[in-house]
């Protein structure tokens, strides 16, 4: 299991985590701030939570910028990074954590729009701020990462396919990122206890979480998985740019 980051190891660095007003994103941004990084807390519609987290993190002696943005809206994304540039001048760590697709009332193409198109646009908009030695981390799940070889629950399949499409589209940009000295890591985790996705899956398919826990032997919780995501921002880049977290034995190819 991953250790948290060393205190002060990210002093003077700036990190942005998408979807960081709650859940994995909030814990990831907290770990980065505890290591000394100035942080950008991004939210879509949870402003009070984001502001509350910022107040907490500022007590650590770091700067915390709160920026609302709809990641599926390129102009909104552009405005977010303009604010980051005005405040910090640059970005050292970009964690692409925000995802979705199981929300009620969304258009049929929403999952693909958010999990593929928006991820690529956020990265491309951020690149001018990312200098030599910076790092991009894309957060996904085993259910998405292995979707081509291992079926997932029918309720999750459209999201899994869209997240895998996003991962593939981002991986295509690795050579261009390497040319600029920017590292890229995919962090894939088994089902995470306590996430919105797990809650929605359990609602759609009662018993799904317990069944997966039994298969895997253990499921990471939000805090444990976020620690792995934060470490991926500083650890050496692993083989095939992929950090696997949790049991993978039941997924084909492993």
ABEGO torsion letter per residue (X at the ends): XBBBBBBGAABGBBBBBBGAABEAAAAAAAAAAAAGBBBBBBBAABAAAAAAAAAAAAAAGBBBBBBBBBAABAAAAAAAAAAAAAAAGBBABBBBABBEGABBGBBAAAAAAAAAAAAAAAAAAAAAABBBGBBBBBBBBAAAAAAAABBBBAAAAAAAAAAAAAAAAAAAAAAAAAAAGBBBBBBBBBBBBGBAAAAAAAAABBGAAAAAAAAAGBBBBAAAAAAAAAAAAABBBBBGGBBBBEBAAABBGX
